[in-house]
Amino acid sequence: MCGFSKSTWILIFAVSVALWLEFVKKGKLCHSKADLTGKTVIVTGANVGIGYETALALANQNARVILACRNLKKAKDAVDRIKTSTENTAVDYLIVDFAEMTDIKRAVKEFMSKEDRLDILINNAAIISGGKTTDGLDMMLGVNHIGYFMFTNLLMPLMRKTSKKSPVRIINVSSEAYKMGTIDFDNFNPDTPLDTSTPSLMIHYGDTKLMNVYFTSELDARLKDEFEGREQLITTYSLHPGTITSNLGGDLAVERGMLNELIRNFFVFLITKPTMYGAQTSLCCAMKEGIETDSGQYFVNLEPAELYKHATNQEIGKKLWAESEKLTGVHWKS
């Protein structure tokens, strides 16, 4: 035992646990006191994980919060829990499957027929999986990027209308996984079989998270052109939520057997922060005052962060937008 006494080993263990709890399991908090009374927010993928914690916090700030989810039962359960926890009755759900373009269009039409404003849109839903969407798109391309692209663009008329009354923010949850991502326009819609290895899936996930970064910067460029030097009343931000306990990839681990699930759960416990911390940067981008000049930027730990060079090529952003329009038939209308 290296000559250490039992009491010394106990002390070393206790200090190690304390340091682990302080520096691995804790994160920065958004302390905004913004009163969101009268404002409407959509959070996608909000029935569980980071999305749920984001919706819960915004409901606590008195916002009307719409949870955009695929599963009706889970959406209803999440809405009921938030209402009970916050005593905010202005919480509702919108059922939408981001793996199906016609359903995205239907959901947007339904939302716009019922609501007269949209102040904050948080594109949070994501997936790690092989396979194809209903429209024949690679599943991660369809949900993680095309879903963001279509949902945002189709909601733009309502957000433009809202911006005439008060500023609007669009938040796209990306990930540090963008750093290992690439965008291959020669194979933009790849075949990713359901049995693709986990490392290969994670690399492709990084591709779609890089798309989130480029979608945000190109959206900001278009908004700046639209406002033509006037105050930019619609701003947009991408972000990394942190290394967080979430269900992302959980279903995949279960599908691949008990050993995969146990290994994933062990490392999730060891290196991730509680889910609540994963909502903090989204909340900062949604509520923090004075960040309008940071529109188009990428945030980490509640602050703008410098992007890797391969995520800053404006021509790639323009080409990504054009390819996305071609796939969806949805076009920018200022």
BALOBA-1460 file (C-alpha; in Angstrom, 3 decimals):
// residues 334
<rec num="1" residu="m" x="0.000" y="0.000" z="0.000"/>
<rec num="2" residu="c" x="2.959" y="2.332" z="-0.747"/>
<rec num="3" residu="g" x="3.635" y="2.726" z="2.969"/>
<rec num="4" residu="f" x="0.426" y="4.693" z="3.601"/>
<rec num="5" residu="s" x="-1.618" y="3.948" z="6.693"/>
<rec num="6" residu="k" x="-5.288" y="2.973" z="6.437"/>
<rec num="7" residu="s" x="-6.354" y="6.421" z="7.653"/>
<rec num="8" residu="t" x="-4.211" y="8.069" z="4.952"/>
<rec num="9" residu="w" x="-5.866" y="5.983" z="2.235"/>
<rec num="10" residu="i" x="-9.278" y="6.903" z="3.593"/>
<rec num="11" residu="l" x="-8.289" y="10.584" z="3.486"/>
<rec num="12" residu="i" x="-6.982" y="10.263" z="-0.102"/>
<rec num="13" residu="f" x="-10.227" y="8.572" z="-1.135"/>
<rec num="14" residu="a" x="-12.353" y="11.229" z="0.568"/>
<rec num="15" residu="v" x="-10.411" y="14.071" z="-1.066"/>
<rec num="16" residu="s" x="-10.630" y="12.364" z="-4.469"/>
<rec num="17" residu="v" x="-14.396" y="11.991" z="-4.155"/>
<rec num="18" residu="a" x="-14.725" y="15.638" z="-3.063"/>
<rec num="19" residu="l" x="-12.680" y="16.811" z="-6.061"/>
<rec num="20" residu="w" x="-14.706" y="14.559" z="-8.396"/>
<rec num="21" residu="l" x="-17.952" y="15.968" z="-7.072"/>
<rec num="22" residu="e" x="-16.710" y="19.564" z="-7.339"/>
<rec num="23" residu="f" x="-14.995" y="19.528" z="-10.718"/>
<rec num="24" residu="v" x="-16.699" y="16.701" z="-12.632"/>
<rec num="25" residu="k" x="-20.241" y="16.548" z="-11.267"/>
<rec num="26" residu="k" x="-20.857" y="20.293" z="-10.864"/>
<rec num="27" residu="g" x="-21.275" y="22.969" z="-13.541"/>
<rec num="28" residu="k" x="-22.029" y="26.640" z="-13.988"/>
<rec num="29" residu="l" x="-25.571" y="27.902" z="-13.466"/>
<rec num="30" residu="c" x="-27.606" y="30.482" z="-15.354"/>
<rec num="31" residu="h" x="-28.803" y="32.962" z="-12.723"/>
<rec num="32" residu="s" x="-31.079" y="35.007" z="-14.978"/>
<rec num="33" residu="k" x="-34.103" y="36.464" z="-13.189"/>
<rec num="34" residu="a" x="-35.869" y="37.292" z="-16.447"/>
<rec num="35" residu="d" x="-39.642" y="37.329" z="-16.164"/>
<rec num="36" residu="l" x="-40.992" y="35.579" z="-19.251"/>
<rec num="37" residu="t" x="-44.648" y="36.332" z="-18.561"/>
<rec num="38" residu="g" x="-46.483" y="36.724" z="-21.878"/>
<rec num="39" residu="k" x="-43.713" y="35.034" z="-23.888"/>
<rec num="40" residu="t" x="-44.112" y="31.730" z="-25.732"/>
<rec num="41" residu="v" x="-41.310" y="29.178" z="-25.964"/>
<rec num="42" residu="i" x="-40.954" y="25.913" z="-27.881"/>
<rec num="43" residu="v" x="-38.431" y="23.332" z="-26.667"/>
<rec num="44" residu="t" x="-38.020" y="20.288" z="-28.916"/>
<rec num="45" residu="g" x="-37.270" y="16.884" z="-27.429"/>
<rec num="46" residu="a" x="-38.541" y="18.196" z="-24.097"/>
<rec num="47" residu="n" x="-40.142" y="15.158" z="-22.496"/>
<rec num="48" residu="v" x="-36.824" y="13.912" z="-21.098"/>
<rec num="49" residu="g" x="-33.257" y="14.904" z="-20.308"/>
<rec num="50" residu="i" x="-31.800" y="18.311" z="-21.140"/>
<rec num="51" residu="g" x="-34.935" y="19.352" z="-23.028"/>
<rec num="52" residu="y" x="-37.137" y="18.598" z="-20.024"/>
<rec num="53" residu="e" x="-34.870" y="20.506" z="-17.645"/>
<rec num="54" residu="t" x="-34.847" y="23.454" z="-20.052"/>
<rec num="55" residu="a" x="-38.645" y="23.491" z="-20.320"/>
<rec num="56" residu="l" x="-38.997" y="23.165" z="-16.539"/>
<rec num="57" residu="a" x="-36.696" y="26.137" z="-15.893"/>
<rec num="58" residu="l" x="-38.465" y="28.331" z="-18.465"/>
<rec num="59" residu="a" x="-41.846" y="27.452" z="-16.962"/>
<rec num="60" residu="n" x="-40.432" y="28.562" z="-13.616"/>
<rec num="61" residu="q" x="-39.730" y="31.930" z="-15.272"/>
<rec num="62" residu="n" x="-43.460" y="32.228" z="-16.134"/>
<rec num="63" residu="a" x="-43.159" y="31.501" z="-19.866"/>
<rec num="64" residu="r" x="-45.819" y="29.723" z="-21.872"/>
<rec num="65" residu="v" x="-43.840" y="26.599" z="-22.706"/>
<rec num="66" residu="i" x="-44.651" y="24.162" z="-25.503"/>
<rec num="67" residu="l" x="-42.922" y="20.770" z="-25.353"/>
<rec num="68" residu="a" x="-42.429" y="19.513" z="-28.930"/>
<rec num="69" residu="c" x="-42.199" y="15.733" z="-28.600"/>
<rec num="70" residu="r" x="-42.746" y="12.602" z="-30.665"/>
<rec num="71" residu="n" x="-44.427" y="10.388" z="-28.051"/>
<rec num="72" residu="l" x="-47.866" y="11.508" z="-26.855"/>
<rec num="73" residu="k" x="-47.861" y="9.688" z="-23.516"/>
<rec num="74" residu="k" x="-44.370" y="10.888" z="-22.590"/>
<rec num="75" residu="a" x="-45.261" y="14.436" z="-23.642"/>
<rec num="76" residu="k" x="-48.409" y="14.458" z="-21.498"/>
<rec num="77" residu="d" x="-46.517" y="13.045" z="-18.505"/>
<rec num="78" residu="a" x="-43.784" y="15.680" z="-18.857"/>
<rec num="79" residu="v" x="-46.335" y="18.507" z="-19.122"/>
<rec num="80" residu="d" x="-48.142" y="17.278" z="-16.008"/>
<rec num="81" residu="r" x="-44.886" y="17.072" z="-14.031"/>
<rec num="82" residu="i" x="-43.863" y="20.586" z="-15.039"/>
<rec num="83" residu="k" x="-47.277" y="22.017" z="-14.195"/>
<rec num="84" residu="t" x="-47.189" y="20.338" z="-10.778"/>
<rec num="85" residu="s" x="-43.632" y="21.447" z="-10.046"/>
<rec num="86" residu="t" x="-43.967" y="25.072" z="-11.198"/>
<rec num="87" residu="e" x="-47.704" y="25.780" z="-10.736"/>
<rec num="88" residu="n" x="-47.512" y="27.259" z="-14.227"/>
<rec num="89" residu="t" x="-50.638" y="26.155" z="-16.086"/>
<rec num="90" residu="a" x="-49.460" y="27.658" z="-19.408"/>
<rec num="91" residu="v" x="-47.512" y="24.512" z="-20.339"/>
<rec num="92" residu="d" x="-48.616" y="22.344" z="-23.241"/>
<rec num="93" residu="y" x="-47.286" y="19.882" z="-25.807"/>
<rec num="94" residu="l" x="-46.985" y="19.695" z="-29.583"/>
<rec num="95" residu="i" x="-46.632" y="16.234" z="-31.088"/>
<rec num="96" residu="v" x="-44.091" y="16.139" z="-33.904"/>
<rec num="97" residu="d" x="-41.857" y="13.480" z="-35.446"/>
<rec num="98" residu="f" x="-38.672" y="15.104" z="-36.723"/>
<rec num="99" residu="a" x="-37.951" y="12.011" z="-38.806"/>
<rec num="100" residu="e" x="-40.906" y="12.822" z="-41.066"/>
<rec num="101" residu="m" x="-41.082" y="16.031" z="-43.108"/>
<rec num="102" residu="t" x="-44.851" y="15.933" z="-43.579"/>
<rec num="103" residu="d" x="-45.299" y="15.676" z="-39.822"/>
<rec num="104" residu="i" x="-43.036" y="18.682" z="-39.228"/>
<rec num="105" residu="k" x="-45.201" y="20.678" z="-41.630"/>
<rec num="106" residu="r" x="-48.382" y="19.436" z="-39.944"/>
<rec num="107" residu="a" x="-47.080" y="20.320" z="-36.468"/>
<rec num="108" residu="v" x="-46.049" y="23.825" z="-37.517"/>
<rec num="109" residu="k" x="-49.429" y="24.417" z="-39.133"/>
<rec num="110" residu="e" x="-51.165" y="23.214" z="-35.958"/>
<rec num="111" residu="f" x="-49.013" y="25.427" z="-33.731"/>
<rec num="112" residu="m" x="-49.489" y="28.532" z="-35.859"/>
<rec num="113" residu="s" x="-53.261" y="28.005" z="-35.953"/>
<rec num="114" residu="k" x="-53.383" y="28.103" z="-32.148"/>
<rec num="115" residu="e" x="-50.644" y="30.538" z="-31.122"/>
<rec num="116" residu="d" x="-50.177" y="34.203" z="-31.993"/>
<rec num="117" residu="r" x="-46.488" y="34.514" z="-31.072"/>
<rec num="118" residu="l" x="-43.207" y="32.639" z="-30.656"/>
<rec num="119" residu="d" x="-40.503" y="34.401" z="-28.666"/>
<rec num="120" residu="i" x="-37.956" y="31.639" z="-28.130"/>
<rec num="121" residu="l" x="-37.326" y="28.499" z="-30.174"/>
<rec num="122" residu="i" x="-34.949" y="25.925" z="-28.701"/>
<rec num="123" residu="n" x="-34.026" y="23.153" z="-31.155"/>
<rec num="124" residu="n" x="-32.858" y="20.482" z="-28.735"/>
<rec num="125" residu="a" x="-34.083" y="17.119" z="-30.102"/>
<rec num="126" residu="a" x="-31.335" y="14.781" z="-31.306"/>
<rec num="127" residu="i" x="-30.664" y="11.116" z="-31.953"/>
<rec num="128" residu="i" x="-27.726" y="8.722" z="-32.287"/>
<rec num="129" residu="s" x="-28.852" y="5.944" z="-34.609"/>
<rec num="130" residu="g" x="-28.442" y="4.385" z="-37.995"/>
<rec num="131" residu="g" x="-31.310" y="3.763" z="-40.368"/>
<rec num="132" residu="k" x="-33.506" y="5.990" z="-42.502"/>
<rec num="133" residu="t" x="-36.263" y="8.513" z="-41.913"/>
<rec num="134" residu="t" x="-39.708" y="8.174" z="-43.488"/>
<rec num="135" residu="d" x="-38.408" y="10.359" z="-46.334"/>
<rec num="136" residu="g" x="-35.396" y="8.159" z="-47.029"/>
<rec num="137" residu="l" x="-32.894" y="10.447" z="-45.323"/>
<rec num="138" residu="d" x="-30.087" y="9.230" z="-43.123"/>
<rec num="139" residu="m" x="-31.702" y="9.200" z="-39.648"/>
<rec num="140" residu="m" x="-29.197" y="11.512" z="-37.947"/>
<rec num="141" residu="l" x="-29.114" y="13.902" z="-40.895"/>
<rec num="142" residu="g" x="-32.920" y="14.001" z="-40.881"/>
<rec num="143" residu="v" x="-33.529" y="14.483" z="-37.156"/>
<rec num="144" residu="n" x="-30.420" y="16.373" z="-36.033"/>
<rec num="145" residu="h" x="-30.113" y="18.811" z="-38.936"/>
<rec num="146" residu="i" x="-33.046" y="18.739" z="-41.358"/>
<rec num="147" residu="g" x="-35.440" y="18.765" z="-38.395"/>
<rec num="148" residu="y" x="-33.846" y="21.978" z="-37.091"/>
<rec num="149" residu="f" x="-33.754" y="23.499" z="-40.560"/>
<rec num="150" residu="m" x="-37.382" y="22.785" z="-41.488"/>
<rec num="151" residu="f" x="-38.929" y="23.552" z="-38.113"/>
<rec num="152" residu="t" x="-37.122" y="26.885" z="-37.834"/>
<rec num="153" residu="n" x="-37.806" y="28.027" z="-41.382"/>
<rec num="154" residu="l" x="-41.475" y="27.090" z="-41.263"/>
<rec num="155" residu="l" x="-41.894" y="28.963" z="-37.981"/>
<rec num="156" residu="m" x="-40.092" y="32.074" z="-39.248"/>
<rec num="157" residu="p" x="-43.266" y="33.955" z="-40.330"/>
<rec num="158" residu="l" x="-44.590" y="33.797" z="-36.769"/>
<rec num="159" residu="m" x="-41.205" y="34.733" z="-35.293"/>
<rec num="160" residu="r" x="-40.971" y="37.716" z="-37.666"/>
<rec num="161" residu="k" x="-44.429" y="38.798" z="-36.531"/>
<rec num="162" residu="t" x="-43.405" y="38.413" z="-32.879"/>
<rec num="163" residu="s" x="-40.181" y="40.385" z="-33.391"/>
<rec num="164" residu="k" x="-42.266" y="43.476" z="-34.181"/>
<rec num="165" residu="k" x="-43.433" y="43.374" z="-30.554"/>
<rec num="166" residu="s" x="-40.335" y="42.073" z="-28.758"/>
<rec num="167" residu="p" x="-36.987" y="40.400" z="-29.631"/>
<rec num="168" residu="v" x="-36.926" y="36.741" z="-30.654"/>
<rec num="169" residu="r" x="-34.204" y="34.156" z="-30.049"/>
<rec num="170" residu="i" x="-33.469" y="30.869" z="-31.846"/>
<rec num="171" residu="i" x="-31.209" y="28.419" z="-29.999"/>
<rec num="172" residu="n" x="-29.691" y="25.337" z="-31.641"/>
<rec num="173" residu="v" x="-28.242" y="22.713" z="-29.308"/>
<rec num="174" residu="s" x="-25.061" y="21.387" z="-30.905"/>
<rec num="175" residu="s" x="-22.166" y="19.599" z="-29.192"/>
<rec num="176" residu="e" x="-18.394" y="19.583" z="-28.894"/>
<rec num="177" residu="a" x="-18.729" y="16.497" z="-31.101"/>
<rec num="178" residu="y" x="-18.732" y="19.017" z="-33.981"/>
<rec num="179" residu="k" x="-14.934" y="19.043" z="-33.595"/>
<rec num="180" residu="m" x="-14.669" y="15.567" z="-35.137"/>
<rec num="181" residu="g" x="-17.333" y="16.301" z="-37.741"/>
<rec num="182" residu="t" x="-17.095" y="16.882" z="-41.481"/>
<rec num="183" residu="i" x="-19.684" y="17.740" z="-44.126"/>
<rec num="184" residu="d" x="-19.277" y="15.611" z="-47.230"/>
<rec num="185" residu="f" x="-21.424" y="17.194" z="-49.933"/>
<rec num="186" residu="d" x="-20.583" y="14.320" z="-52.293"/>
<rec num="187" residu="n" x="-22.243" y="11.941" z="-49.828"/>
<rec num="188" residu="f" x="-24.610" y="14.325" z="-48.053"/>
<rec num="189" residu="n" x="-27.290" y="11.695" z="-47.407"/>
<rec num="190" residu="p" x="-25.236" y="8.613" z="-46.516"/>
<rec num="191" residu="d" x="-26.402" y="5.067" z="-45.880"/>
<rec num="192" residu="t" x="-25.852" y="4.368" z="-42.181"/>
<rec num="193" residu="p" x="-27.075" y="0.833" z="-41.431"/>
<rec num="194" residu="l" x="-28.733" y="0.133" z="-38.081"/>
<rec num="195" residu="d" x="-25.824" y="-2.167" z="-37.163"/>
<rec num="196" residu="t" x="-23.160" y="0.498" z="-37.777"/>
<rec num="197" residu="s" x="-20.470" y="0.373" z="-35.063"/>
<rec num="198" residu="t" x="-20.874" y="2.769" z="-32.148"/>
<rec num="199" residu="p" x="-17.608" y="4.666" z="-32.903"/>
<rec num="200" residu="s" x="-18.742" y="5.224" z="-36.505"/>
<rec num="201" residu="l" x="-22.156" y="6.425" z="-35.308"/>
<rec num="202" residu="m" x="-20.488" y="8.903" z="-32.932"/>
<rec num="203" residu="i" x="-18.349" y="10.307" z="-35.751"/>
<rec num="204" residu="h" x="-21.444" y="10.765" z="-37.922"/>
<rec num="205" residu="y" x="-23.242" y="12.356" z="-34.972"/>
<rec num="206" residu="g" x="-20.371" y="14.859" z="-34.949"/>
<rec num="207" residu="d" x="-21.080" y="15.579" z="-38.626"/>
<rec num="208" residu="t" x="-24.653" y="16.577" z="-37.788"/>
<rec num="209" residu="k" x="-23.543" y="18.678" z="-34.822"/>
<rec num="210" residu="l" x="-21.178" y="20.540" z="-37.160"/>
<rec num="211" residu="m" x="-24.225" y="21.157" z="-39.362"/>
<rec num="212" residu="n" x="-25.973" y="22.734" z="-36.350"/>
<rec num="213" residu="v" x="-23.087" y="25.173" z="-35.973"/>
<rec num="214" residu="y" x="-23.155" y="26.073" z="-39.675"/>
<rec num="215" residu="f" x="-26.954" y="26.305" z="-39.734"/>
<rec num="216" residu="t" x="-26.744" y="28.848" z="-36.898"/>
<rec num="217" residu="s" x="-24.042" y="31.006" z="-38.472"/>
<rec num="218" residu="e" x="-25.733" y="31.020" z="-41.887"/>
<rec num="219" residu="l" x="-29.126" y="31.766" z="-40.308"/>
<rec num="220" residu="d" x="-27.534" y="34.700" z="-38.502"/>
<rec num="221" residu="a" x="-26.001" y="35.977" z="-41.748"/>
<rec num="222" residu="r" x="-29.421" y="35.887" z="-43.411"/>
<rec num="223" residu="l" x="-31.044" y="37.641" z="-40.467"/>
<rec num="224" residu="k" x="-28.408" y="40.380" z="-40.543"/>
<rec num="225" residu="d" x="-29.135" y="40.921" z="-44.253"/>
<rec num="226" residu="e" x="-32.848" y="40.963" z="-43.522"/>
<rec num="227" residu="f" x="-32.553" y="43.664" z="-40.865"/>
<rec num="228" residu="e" x="-30.159" y="45.666" z="-43.091"/>
<rec num="229" residu="g" x="-28.168" y="47.470" z="-40.424"/>
<rec num="230" residu="r" x="-31.177" y="48.044" z="-38.180"/>
<rec num="231" residu="e" x="-31.362" y="46.495" z="-34.725"/>
<rec num="232" residu="q" x="-31.366" y="42.729" z="-35.207"/>
<rec num="233" residu="l" x="-34.604" y="41.696" z="-33.506"/>
<rec num="234" residu="i" x="-34.198" y="37.973" z="-34.221"/>
<rec num="235" residu="t" x="-30.937" y="36.493" z="-32.967"/>
<rec num="236" residu="t" x="-29.605" y="32.944" z="-32.992"/>
<rec num="237" residu="y" x="-27.052" y="30.922" z="-31.036"/>
<rec num="238" residu="s" x="-25.588" y="27.406" z="-31.094"/>
<rec num="239" residu="l" x="-24.154" y="25.730" z="-28.030"/>
<rec num="240" residu="h" x="-22.539" y="22.768" z="-26.322"/>
<rec num="241" residu="p" x="-24.656" y="21.661" z="-23.323"/>
<rec num="242" residu="g" x="-21.746" y="19.985" z="-21.569"/>
<rec num="243" residu="t" x="-20.872" y="16.387" z="-20.800"/>
<rec num="244" residu="i" x="-24.233" y="15.601" z="-19.300"/>
<rec num="245" residu="t" x="-26.241" y="12.624" z="-18.063"/>
<rec num="246" residu="s" x="-28.929" y="12.153" z="-20.700"/>
<rec num="247" residu="n" x="-30.798" y="9.472" z="-22.602"/>
<rec num="248" residu="l" x="-28.945" y="10.291" z="-25.845"/>
<rec num="249" residu="g" x="-27.572" y="6.999" z="-27.085"/>
<rec num="250" residu="g" x="-29.286" y="5.097" z="-24.279"/>
<rec num="251" residu="d" x="-31.710" y="3.236" z="-26.513"/>
<rec num="252" residu="l" x="-28.847" y="2.271" z="-28.815"/>
<rec num="253" residu="a" x="-26.898" y="0.781" z="-25.877"/>
<rec num="254" residu="v" x="-29.924" y="-1.227" z="-24.771"/>
<rec num="255" residu="e" x="-30.423" y="-2.562" z="-28.297"/>
<rec num="256" residu="r" x="-26.804" y="-3.739" z="-28.421"/>
<rec num="257" residu="g" x="-26.991" y="-5.846" z="-25.284"/>
<rec num="258" residu="m" x="-26.548" y="-5.758" z="-21.533"/>
<rec num="259" residu="l" x="-22.751" y="-5.383" z="-21.650"/>
<rec num="260" residu="n" x="-22.995" y="-2.286" z="-23.871"/>
<rec num="261" residu="e" x="-25.654" y="-0.847" z="-21.584"/>
<rec num="262" residu="l" x="-23.591" y="-1.486" z="-18.439"/>
<rec num="263" residu="i" x="-20.436" y="0.033" z="-19.940"/>
<rec num="264" residu="r" x="-22.343" y="3.111" z="-21.148"/>
<rec num="265" residu="n" x="-24.068" y="3.593" z="-17.802"/>
<rec num="266" residu="f" x="-20.776" y="3.249" z="-15.891"/>
<rec num="267" residu="f" x="-19.030" y="5.910" z="-17.956"/>
<rec num="268" residu="v" x="-22.112" y="8.169" z="-17.910"/>
<rec num="269" residu="f" x="-22.057" y="8.004" z="-14.105"/>
<rec num="270" residu="l" x="-18.297" y="8.524" z="-13.940"/>
<rec num="271" residu="i" x="-17.756" y="11.502" z="-16.253"/>
<rec num="272" residu="t" x="-21.066" y="13.325" z="-16.738"/>
<rec num="273" residu="k" x="-22.792" y="16.093" z="-14.818"/>
<rec num="274" residu="p" x="-26.428" y="15.821" z="-13.676"/>
<rec num="275" residu="t" x="-28.938" y="16.621" z="-16.422"/>
<rec num="276" residu="m" x="-29.952" y="19.955" z="-14.898"/>
<rec num="277" residu="y" x="-26.531" y="21.410" z="-15.726"/>
<rec num="278" residu="g" x="-27.032" y="20.552" z="-19.402"/>
<rec num="279" residu="a" x="-29.871" y="23.073" z="-19.635"/>
<rec num="280" residu="q" x="-27.871" y="26.010" z="-18.330"/>
<rec num="281" residu="t" x="-26.247" y="27.227" z="-21.544"/>
<rec num="282" residu="s" x="-29.544" y="26.924" z="-23.417"/>
<rec num="283" residu="l" x="-31.166" y="29.000" z="-20.657"/>
<rec num="284" residu="c" x="-28.380" y="31.569" z="-20.890"/>
<rec num="285" residu="c" x="-28.859" y="31.909" z="-24.647"/>
<rec num="286" residu="a" x="-32.623" y="32.178" z="-24.147"/>
<rec num="287" residu="m" x="-32.667" y="34.740" z="-21.332"/>
<rec num="288" residu="k" x="-29.356" y="36.483" z="-20.710"/>
<rec num="289" residu="e" x="-29.427" y="40.211" z="-21.404"/>
<rec num="290" residu="g" x="-26.908" y="41.881" z="-23.683"/>
<rec num="291" residu="i" x="-25.878" y="38.921" z="-25.860"/>
<rec num="292" residu="e" x="-27.570" y="40.201" z="-29.012"/>
<rec num="293" residu="t" x="-24.182" y="41.189" z="-30.448"/>
<rec num="294" residu="d" x="-23.084" y="37.558" z="-30.039"/>
<rec num="295" residu="s" x="-25.757" y="36.339" z="-32.453"/>
<rec num="296" residu="g" x="-24.431" y="33.528" z="-34.627"/>
<rec num="297" residu="q" x="-21.851" y="32.523" z="-32.045"/>
<rec num="298" residu="y" x="-21.235" y="29.154" z="-30.386"/>
<rec num="299" residu="f" x="-21.584" y="29.044" z="-26.584"/>
<rec num="300" residu="v" x="-19.895" y="26.763" z="-24.039"/>
<rec num="301" residu="n" x="-20.360" y="27.063" z="-20.264"/>
<rec num="302" residu="l" x="-22.680" y="30.060" z="-20.687"/>
<rec num="303" residu="e" x="-20.109" y="32.073" z="-22.704"/>
<rec num="304" residu="p" x="-19.199" y="32.520" z="-26.398"/>
<rec num="305" residu="a" x="-16.400" y="30.152" z="-27.397"/>
<rec num="306" residu="e" x="-13.971" y="30.136" z="-30.297"/>
<rec num="307" residu="l" x="-14.846" y="27.571" z="-32.945"/>
<rec num="308" residu="y" x="-12.377" y="25.261" z="-34.631"/>
<rec num="309" residu="k" x="-11.359" y="26.618" z="-38.018"/>
<rec num="310" residu="h" x="-13.224" y="23.900" z="-39.957"/>
<rec num="311" residu="a" x="-16.502" y="25.265" z="-38.508"/>
<rec num="312" residu="t" x="-16.008" y="28.839" z="-39.727"/>
<rec num="313" residu="n" x="-16.061" y="28.622" z="-43.528"/>
<rec num="314" residu="q" x="-18.934" y="30.835" z="-44.716"/>
<rec num="315" residu="e" x="-19.068" y="29.091" z="-48.100"/>
<rec num="316" residu="i" x="-19.765" y="25.768" z="-46.404"/>
<rec num="317" residu="g" x="-22.616" y="27.394" z="-44.488"/>
<rec num="318" residu="k" x="-24.140" y="28.703" z="-47.714"/>
<rec num="319" residu="k" x="-23.762" y="25.344" z="-49.444"/>
<rec num="320" residu="l" x="-25.282" y="23.496" z="-46.486"/>
<rec num="321" residu="w" x="-28.288" y="25.822" z="-46.625"/>
<rec num="322" residu="a" x="-28.703" y="25.258" z="-50.372"/>
<rec num="323" residu="e" x="-28.490" y="21.465" z="-49.995"/>
<rec num="324" residu="s" x="-31.026" y="21.588" z="-47.159"/>
<rec num="325" residu="e" x="-33.441" y="23.633" z="-49.260"/>
<rec num="326" residu="k" x="-33.045" y="21.133" z="-52.083"/>
<rec num="327" residu="l" x="-33.839" y="18.175" z="-49.806"/>
<rec num="328" residu="t" x="-36.816" y="19.785" z="-48.055"/>
<rec num="329" residu="g" x="-38.325" y="22.148" z="-50.608"/>
<rec num="330" residu="v" x="-38.393" y="24.755" z="-47.816"/>
<rec num="331" residu="h" x="-36.877" y="28.102" z="-48.802"/>
<rec num="332" residu="w" x="-35.830" y="31.258" z="-47.003"/>
<rec num="333" residu="k" x="-38.413" y="34.008" z="-47.290"/>
<rec num="334" residu="s" x="-37.448" y="37.330" z="-45.769"/>
